[in-house]
Every structure is written in C-alpha cells, then in structure tokens.
Amino acid sequence: MHLKVYEVMNPRILPLKTKQTLGEVYRLFVDFELDASPVINDDGEPIGLITKQRLLELLAEQESRETEIEKIIQENKEVIYFDDEVPDIRKQKFTCRPVLRDGRLVGMLYYNDVLKALALQVEKEKEEIEAAIDAVYNPVIEIDTDYKIKIFNRQATKLLGIEAEKARGANAHEILAGSEVLEALIYGSHNPLPSNKMVICGRSFLPYRNNVMKENNVIGSVLVLREISEFEALVKESEYTKKLNRELDAIIESSFDGLYVTDGEANTLMLNSGFQRITGITAEECLGRNMADLVEEGVFSRSGTLFALEKRERVTISLVARTGNEVLVTSNPIFDDEGNIILVVTNVRDITELNNLERKLEQVEGLTRFYLTELQSLKLQTSRQLVFNSSKMKELLNMVLRVTGVDSTVLIQGESGVGKELIAEIIHSNSNRKDGPMVKVNCGAIPENLLESELFGYEAGAFTGASKTGKVGLFEFAQGGILFLDEIGDMPLNLQVKLLRVLQDKEINRVGGEQPIKVDLRILAGTNRNLVEMIANHQFRLDLYYRLNVIPILVPPLRERREDIPVLANYFIEGFNQKYQMNKHLHKAVIDVLTEYEWPGNVRELENLMERLVVTSINNIINMQDLPASFKIPPVKVNSEQELIPLREAIENTERQLLKNAFARYRSSYQVAEVLKVNQSTIIRKASKYGIRRKDGRIVE
C-alpha cells in the first residue's frame, strides 16, 4: 500500500514564531484544536515543532506562560516533502512532520491521519478480496482458531442453503453442526477416495483443507470443495478405462482453468486449451508422454502429478514451464475400489493472473479519479477564457479540481488580472454546491460604511434610512452555495472579526438583529495583497488568515507562464473578431514582443489590449506599428568604441547587481525572493554563485 504525502497531509498549518510565548501558543492550540504546530524562523523555514503533549507537560510543570517558545522548542530536523511517499509507520514512529513544497511550508503530516488512511485502504482491499472470493466457482469456507467463520462465499451459500451474512462471524459448530463439511473443515482428511469424497445434495465433492498461516503461526483453516460429480459419472461409464470418451473431452475443454489428466503411471492422456493458454506448452509436446520425461527434459520444472502419485494424496505446488510462465497446480489422484490410482487430474492456474487481480482492482479507483480529472481539465480548457498551454496552469487546474470535492475554505492569491474570479467559478461549477448560488462581492469596491449591511443584511429600522422591511445580506443569499469574497485584504478590521465568527460558528447576525441565523455555504476568498505583510503591520487579523488559508491557491502572473501569452492573445483576437465581425490576425513579430512584455495587468491587460488592436488597427494583419508606445522597445545604443562582452556575462552582471541591491534593502532571502518574484531556493543558489552575503550589517562579495 502506497500513499503520497499530499493525499494524507493536513493543509491547515499554524506556524509559530520563536518569540511567541507559552501562553499565546496554548490559546492557539485550544482555539484551533491543534495536535502540533511547526516553529519557523524569520525566513519562514521550519526549525522545530511544538506538540500538544509537550505543551501539556510544560503547563503541568507550571512553566511560566511568558516563556518564549524558542527556549522550549522541540528540535525536529525531519521534514517531509509534498510528493514523497508516506513513511511506513510500522518502521518509523512519529507524531507529525512539517510538509514542504518548493521550499515552502504547505501542511503537516500527522501519524493519526496516516493511520486512518491506511486503515481505509486495508478495509477497501478486504472488500475487494471478499468480492474475488465470492467470484470463485468452488465453495470456500474459512474459520479462525476459535472456530469463528471468517469467509463464507456465494457458492457455499448456494450449496448449503445458509446465508453468508448469517454464517460470517458465527461459530462453525453451531452453523455447520452435524455436517461432513464441519469435520472436513476442522480436522481435514487425507484418506484415499472414495472414503474422503463428500456427497452434498446429491453432488460429489473433494474437500481440500489447509491451514491459514501468519508469521509461521496457524491462525485458522480454509476448506475448498471441488465438485467431481461429472468426472465421477464419466469414469464410471468408461469403467475406469484409460480412454475417456468425447463427453469427458468436452467437459475438460470447457474449463477456463487448465486441466491435465494422466493415468496411474503418469502417462499424459489429455489436456485442455486452458492449459496451453496458461503455460504456453502445446498438446503436441505432451500427449502420450510420461510426466517424468517431461520434467527431465525441462518442459516443466517439476510435476504435481508425480508428487500426487508418490504421496497418494492431493498435492498443491507451483512450477515453471519452459516458456517462463509460473503456474499453481493442484493434482488429485483418483482411486478405484481396490485403492489403486487410475487417474491423476491436475488443475492449473496462472499465478500471474491471481497476483494481478488485486493490483488491477486497486488501480481501478485511481484510474477513475485520474480520467475524471483529465476529462474535467479538458472540459475546462475549452470553457470561458480558461485557455493555457503552460505546465504551471495545468498543475494549478489539477489542484483546483482536487479541492472542488470538499467544503474547505480556499484562499486564492495572485496579482490583479490573473483570473482569481474565474478560479472561484471553476470551483463552484465542479463542486457539490454547483446547483446552489455563486455570490461574488468585491470587498474593496463597496464603501466601508455599507459593506457590513451588504454582507450581513439588517433588520427593519436598524439605522436611519434603513428599509422598513429590513434587508437580506449576501451571506443569506449564498445559502446552499458559495460566497466569493474578492479583495479580502481590503475588508475593515471590525468586519474581519465578524467574518471569523461566520467561519467558526456557521452563523451570522444581521445589523440591528439579536437572533443568530445559521448559514450553510462555502467561503472562497481572493486577494492580490500580501496578507502576511499586512498582519505584521496590524492591518489583517492573524486568526482570520489561518481560517481562510486552509487551502491556499496561488495563481501565477502572466510573466511567469509566458508560453500562455501567444495562446491567450490569439484566443482573444478570435473572440473580438466574432464580436465585431472582423478578420484580424497578429504578426509573428507582434507575438514575440507580447511574449517578452512584463504584463503588470496580467490576463485582463492582455484582453483589453487585444480588443484595442482589433478595433483600431487599419489592416487585417496587426503589426508593430499598431502597438502602443510602451510595447515598442528602442534599439540598444552601443558605442562603437565600447567593448562588447558575451551576452551570458552581461546577464550575470545584471543579476549580480540586482541581488546586491535587493539584499542591501531586505534582511532575508525570503523577502528578496518575494520582491523579485522567484522561489527562495533560486535566490539562495544565485547568491551563493555570486558570493553575495551579509557581514556586520553590510553586503559583501
């Protein structure tokens, strides 16, 4: 059983700073019901953790609540990565581990969550195995050492007339009292036929019993009943001759399993097409030949027939055919009335097929989810304005589709114009709330004095000028659906407190109202602002940030996915061609310039520019002369006496100077990475490359 970290991790994280006190941490653990939380340094890197158990121990020891947690931090260098496989909890014991992705803390992996996920997998596998056993043609019954029935398949129900639900979990002595099945199941039998033959409801069976082992200990026994009624009848009709008639041939040939029949001297009498299919050995190679010779020549690695003749009892072994196919064989000796072996009938089954059964069943659900996600992805790529060609957007879309099936709060972050509202619409249209309303509100577009009444509504006469009948707020309008709070960073602090209550208690109070109103909705939030920086400046509540940032989604700016620019530009051109009944096209040089442009307004700026070009250009081919002045890059002036240097060297000089300026202004690599819009790991690597470091408060090389 394999699980990926991202399948099990808890994305809700509450990173602690080293200067926070024990009392503050205790309140956060209580408010957010945490089992553990990572401790990060000023660069946002995890340096340890605080567990609930450790916190309780310190409080029990009457440690001062003013103690800073840097003095009590539990060092934990063991982090785990988003795409790693979950550790084997049988070998590695842990309470929790921080989860990193691209050097960024994105969640926590808790031991209990791993245990629950594995338990669900085990339960699923158990159901699949039970289904496979139910599909077996033979009756199968298994008991444990306390005689409690563990397996009672469909064929056993048909044969014995006992419902599986009644049998499973019951005592075998009670359910099977007085039957030969009970004796065969508990004690087994190795007597020669016909004494070990069982007759049930007029049908003849050979009982096959074996111990169920686990770690070299017997934990139960299993009984398989193989019906031989038709074989028995045919053998009697032929008076136990070596030549079986055409009726026997037909029965053997119709079996899906491989069947191989020899006489009492191990000479091959017949084999069916199932045997040839499973082993890859043809009838021409075996018919009329002795099994001992076939083994000696390497046609088979060994023989169940020879073992059955030697031991005079049923034998089950595995063997390998010359073709390399590994098979499981069960050889049954057939005795005459005097106890002489007259036939050996061998049943052959492909072990590969059995081993693949469970794997195929496990793959079905995963493939179903994969195909569903891919189909949704393809559908969305052709929907309104969701046009892309970049791997970043494909990864983003897959992430969005994964969160549509849950009701968790999502914080959609990204620069203005990247399409945060469109992401919110995708979540709504693919969620279980798609039949409910999708209500959008821009927190920055509504005056502060009106925003509260718009969101929460008001009662009649709540304030001067209020409607006599009151007003329903947007939270109530969104009942059963989704409320998208765009530009959440512009929400006033006093309303942030009320929003926090909605997220915690799932209820609101209208302005001027006293009776709380329950609301059933999912909240999505969007922002183009740096909420972490706003928290540091006391402009945004930390507790609200953690409530909103359950599932963070970052929409990359257009300049970080330049391969999408030509696709989007042509998409918009075609759209405006249809709208204005025109036939405009972009010149390749224009596309090249658009691809190199920084796009501070992102997709919205690109869309507006394409409409402008379609409307204002004179010719059907939009060329460089049609572009605004800001897009026309002046040629680089190079002094004829100036020394020319390689382009790579010029780029490296620019990078070096830019990093020096950034480190002179900001204290940490995290801040520099945020300003320069690259990963923190990139900043660290390039600073090391150019030897840039901070010494005595100064930047040196």
Buried (B, 14 or more C-beta within 10 A) or exposed (E): EEBEBBEBBBBBBBBBBBEBBBEBBBEBBEEBEBBBBBBBBEBBBBBBBBBBEBBEEBEEEEBEBEBBBBEBBBEBEEBBBBEBEBBEEEEEEBBBBBBBBEBBBBBBBBBEBBEEBBEEBEEBBEEBBBEBBBEEEBBBBBBBEEBBBBBBBBBBBEBBEBEBEEBBEBEBEEBBEEBBBBBBBBEBBEEBBBEBBBEBEEBBBBBBBEEBEEEEEEEBBBBBBBBBEBBBBBBEEBEBEBEBEEEBEEBBBEBEBBBBBBBBEBBBBBBBBBBBEBBEBEEEBBEEBBBBEBBEEEBBEBBBBBBBBEEBBBBBBEBBBBEEBBBBBBBBBBBBEEEEBBBBBBBBBBBEEEEEBEEEBBEEEEEEEEEEBEEBBEEBBEEEEBBBBBEBBEEBBBBBBBBBEEEEBBBBBBBBBBBBBBBBBBBBBBBEBEEBBBBBBBBBEBEEEEBBBBBBBBBEEBEEEBEEEBBBBBBBBBBEBBBBBBBBBBBBEEBBEBBBEBBEEEEBBBBBBEEEBEBEBBBBBBBBBBBBEBBEEEBBBBBBBBBBBBBBBBBBBBBBBBEBBBEBBBBBBBBBBEEEEEEBEBBEEBBBBBBEBEBEBBBBBBBEBBBBBBEEBEEEEBBEEBBEEEBEEEEEEEEEEEEEEEEEEEEBEEBBEEBBEBBEEBEBBBBBBBEBEEEBEBBBEBBEEBEBEEEEEEBEE
